[in-house]
Amino acid sequence: MYFLEKLVPLVLGHFVADFAIQTDTVAINKCPNNNSKININWSWWMTGHVSLHGLIVFFVTGNSYLAFAEAIIHFYIDYLKCMGKFNLLIDQTLHIICKMIWVLFIIST
């Protein structure tokens, strides 16, 4: 039961941050190969996006190490998706697997 009590808000928070809150502007500009006219380096957009994901993990787990790990791994996964290494389904699957790992880590400590 504890597993689901932590996993569900992590997954819901993820989908809110990745789909409801992330605007088209962020989704486009966080990629290094974007054709945007906005003169802000892609890494700033990506950092802002993954920071929100890290905060969600912190709010749900209370663990700053997991929050930092989430931000770093989310950055890498989204970067690879931007570079065309995999599609949206793989991207989202990897993100959900991370959430499962965070909960398993909490349970084991």
HELIX and SHEET records of a PDB file:
HELIX    1   1 TYR A    2  PHE A   15  1                                  14    
HELIX    2   2 VAL A   16  ILE A   21  3                                   6    
HELIX    3   3 ASP A   24  ASN A   29  1                                   6    
HELIX    4   4 TRP A   42  THR A   61  1                                  20    
HELIX    5   5 SER A   64  CYS A   82  1                                  19    
HELIX    6   6 LEU A   88  SER A  108  1                                  21    
END                                                                             
